[in-house]
Amino acid sequence: MDNSDLSAFKALFVETARKQIAEMQTFLRELSANTNDRNAVNHMYIAAHSLRGESLAMGYFTNGSLAHLLEKIFQGAKDKSFTLTPAILTEVSTAVQKLSESIDSIEREDKECALNDERMALEKLTGIMLEQSL
């Protein structure tokens, strides 16, 4: 399927991506009150996983990469190999906001926002690195 075939799915992608972003924003608020909230961690993982898959399927690799990093962070929190801190949650919140702006840009201009600064800040803060290819 080439990009022209995918254009028919852009509106659905934007709609579902916004739902994933809204869910992440909701559960980030819960995590800011209690970093050990297992339900919120699970929902963050699922939302990031879903957004990663949807983004990559549509060819939005910058969004997919940042969502993949969020997925890895919350996978680590789920399996307790990683501890969420207020500083990490602040960076995650910034990343989610930038993903939201990128979704808006995709809807308006069919173009992702640059998200490398957010990805690199999270990688530096968490020590979790993405492989070069997804």
C-alpha positions in Angstrom: 0.0 0.0 0.0 1.5 3.4 -1.0 1.0 6.7 0.8 -2.0 7.6 -1.4 -3.8 4.5 -0.2 -3.1 5.5 3.4 -4.5 9.0 3.0 -8.0 7.5 3.2 -7.2 6.5 6.8 -5.7 9.8 8.0 -8.9 11.0 9.6 -9.3 7.7 11.5 -5.7 7.8 12.6 -6.1 11.4 13.9 -9.2 10.5 15.7 -7.8 7.4 17.4 -4.4 9.1 18.1 -6.2 11.9 19.9 -8.0 9.3 22.0 -4.7 7.7 23.0 -3.2 11.1 23.8 -6.3 12.0 26.0 -6.0 8.7 27.8 -2.3 9.3 28.4 -3.0 12.8 29.8 -5.7 11.4 32.1 -3.4 8.7 33.5 -0.4 11.0 33.8 -2.5 13.1 36.2 -3.2 10.0 38.2 0.5 9.0 38.2 1.5 12.5 39.4 -0.6 11.8 42.5 0.7 8.3 42.9 3.6 7.0 40.9 2.8 3.4 42.0 -0.7 3.4 40.5 -0.6 0.0 38.6 -3.8 0.7 36.7 -2.4 4.1 35.4 0.9 2.5 34.5 -0.9 -0.3 32.5 -3.1 2.2 30.7 -0.1 4.4 29.8 1.7 1.3 28.4 -1.4 0.3 26.3 -2.0 3.8 25.0 1.7 4.3 24.0 1.8 0.8 22.4 -1.4 1.6 20.4 -0.1 5.0 19.3 3.2 3.5 18.3 1.6 0.9 16.1 -0.9 3.2 14.5 1.8 5.8 13.8 4.2 3.4 12.3 1.4 1.8 10.2 0.6 5.2 8.8 4.2 6.1 8.1 4.6 8.7 10.9 7.9 7.4 12.1 8.8 10.4 14.3 5.6 10.0 16.3 6.1 6.2 16.3 9.6 6.5 17.7 8.6 8.8 20.6 5.5 6.6 21.4 7.8 3.5 21.3 10.1 5.2 23.9 7.1 5.9 26.1 6.0 2.3 25.7 9.4 1.1 26.8 9.3 3.4 29.8 5.9 2.1 31.0 6.9 -1.5 30.2 9.7 -1.0 32.6 7.4 0.5 35.2 5.0 -2.4 34.7 7.6 -5.1 35.3 9.2 -3.0 38.0 12.6 -2.8 36.4 12.2 0.9 36.2 11.0 3.5 38.7 8.9 6.5 37.7 10.0 9.8 39.3 8.4 13.2 39.2 11.1 14.4 36.8 10.4 11.6 34.4 6.7 12.2 34.6 7.3 15.8 33.8 9.3 14.9 30.7 6.7 12.3 29.7 4.0 15.0 30.1 6.0 17.3 27.8 6.4 14.4 25.3 2.7 13.7 25.3 1.9 17.4 24.7 4.4 17.4 21.8 2.8 14.3 20.4 -0.6 16.0 20.6 0.8 19.0 18.6 2.3 16.6 16.1 -1.1 14.9 15.6 -2.6 18.4 15.0 0.1 19.1 12.4 -0.6 15.8 10.7 -4.3 16.7 10.5 -3.6 20.3 9.1 -0.5 19.8 7.0 0.1 16.0 6.8 3.4 16.6 8.4 4.8 15.5 11.8 6.5 17.8 14.2 10.1 17.4 15.1 10.2 15.3 18.3 13.9 14.5 18.6 14.5 16.9 21.5 11.8 15.2 23.5 13.0 11.7 22.7 16.6 12.6 23.5 15.6 14.3 26.8 13.7 11.2 27.8 16.5 8.8 26.8 19.0 10.9 28.8 16.7 11.1 31.9 15.7 7.4 31.9 18.7 5.7 30.4 16.3 3.8 28.1 17.5 4.0 24.6 15.7 3.0 21.3 17.4 0.8 18.8 18.2 2.5 15.6 15.4 0.8 13.7 11.9 0.1 14.8 
